[in-house]
Amino acid sequence: MNHRLIDLRSDTATCPTPKMREAMAEAEVGDDSSGEDPTVNELLEKASALFGKEAALFVPSGTQANQIAINVYTQPGEEIIADASCHPYRSELAAASVISGIQYSFVTADRGVYSWKEAEDAFHPTAERAPRSAIVWIENTHNAGGGQIFPLEKIKELYAFSRNHRISLHIDGARIFNAIVASGIGPIEWGAQCDSINFCLSKGLGCPVGSVLIGNKDFIQEARTRRKMLGGGWRQAGILAAAGIHALDYNVDRLSEDHQNAQRFAELTSGIPGVRHVHKTTPTNIVFLDIADTGKSSHEVNDLLKSRGVILSTFGKTMLRAVTHIDISREDVDKGAEALTEAVA
């Protein structure tokens, strides 16, 4: 009997494929803290060239990439212009306040997307009464926005706004390759509209661990010192970097399959009594469901799902999230929707 769990909690649930494991096993390694790991260096050259930037840094996680960027760009007592559901605010344990001593100036946003006019309303040029604004922060795709893609045209306007006010624009691109595949807009074009960007290897790209932070040489040099401060000065990291190189070569285009599977899951669950879709569209690989009208809590439903071999993420009392990825097939999606129908009945 097959007891495999259909894990729809996150695209971080992915496991390396046999070919990725092969690449990891054969990786040439050195001391990355000294810049001497050839496989890490190959990954960084590949990533920076993809986005048209000068340099890059390999870090353990997207959270560390975000916190390094914040720390480089800000001084204590300054602020970030961002939406209130952005990852650093919602999911990083107040790290920006603890590590960098900053706060947020929130914009009005729809699924994480906002305009330069909304950024202007949140902007504070000097630190007389309010903290000085130091960064415009964009999340693309947006996790809490149900995988929403931040339109490139809006980012262009925000980048012009940031240039005009002489502050930095950073893209938290943990899932930027989902945006790239879904929009058909290449990485060079996204990279041209920001000062820095990071992406996760350990989400849709299927690697076991790691993120890449990209920017100009001065920014990355500063970022490297912050990485060391935060305990991220790893050694023979080429084993992990080899997975990243393999992912960039083979796992990007296939993200469209994840998007199709997420759309199918959204369609299959749209008619379940008591289940409401939080967002009207499914642009990439994330689906949020509100089950309040079933009279059951998200934890109760998830326990019932687990007994049927399926698991989703729980958010609060009545919210569930499903994320499709390389280890989720169309058949898994169908079984997941069927299990949810039974669990809320």
C-alpha angles and dihedrals in degrees: 000000000000111000095175112145116231097225111200095157095105145333085250085077090078121122126210114266119236091258091051090051088051091054090049093050092051097044120130109228142193139156108306092187086067093041090249104119105108095199093050089049090051090052092049094049090049094048097046091047091050091058097035095245132133102239147359142202129216112223134174098246148007090246091057090047090052094047093048091052092049092048094050095048101042144057121212110278095033129108145226123230104225145132118271093244096053117131098247090055100039104033113023103075095249088296094153090058095043099042103031104020095232137131137206133257103204125217129206104258140173110218088338095308121121140161134241088255090059089046089051090055090053096043122110112187098192138026100241100118104343125044115269113260110241107167140032104215124205128180114204118208095018115227099199088039090065096258093312116177115229103228113245093226091059090048089052089055091047091049090052088049091051092047090050091052094039096238130125129260117211127187116210092209098173085144099023091130089061087056091046094052096042095046099037088227112133127234093252091063093050091045092053091062100057143049092229141359137187133200135191121238092188098065124058093347089067103231122145095235144344148076134212125225116201134192143109122322096260092050093049092047089055090043091055091059091049090050089056091049090053093051095256098123096117126179125213093018094149089098088065094037090056088061089052093051091049090049094051090049099045114011105055104076092045090065086088087072090058090051092051091049092050091050090050091050089050091051094046093050097042094089099044109122112250094012117113126188109232092207127041095221138039105215097170135349108319129091124183119198129191111207099178092119092060090068090233130108124242090247093051091050093045091053089053090048092052090054085058094049098260132106132189133179119266121220115186122318101318109014127102129183129203121194122186122212147156093297094051118086131194088256090054090053091052091049091047093054091046091050091050091051089054095043096056096040 
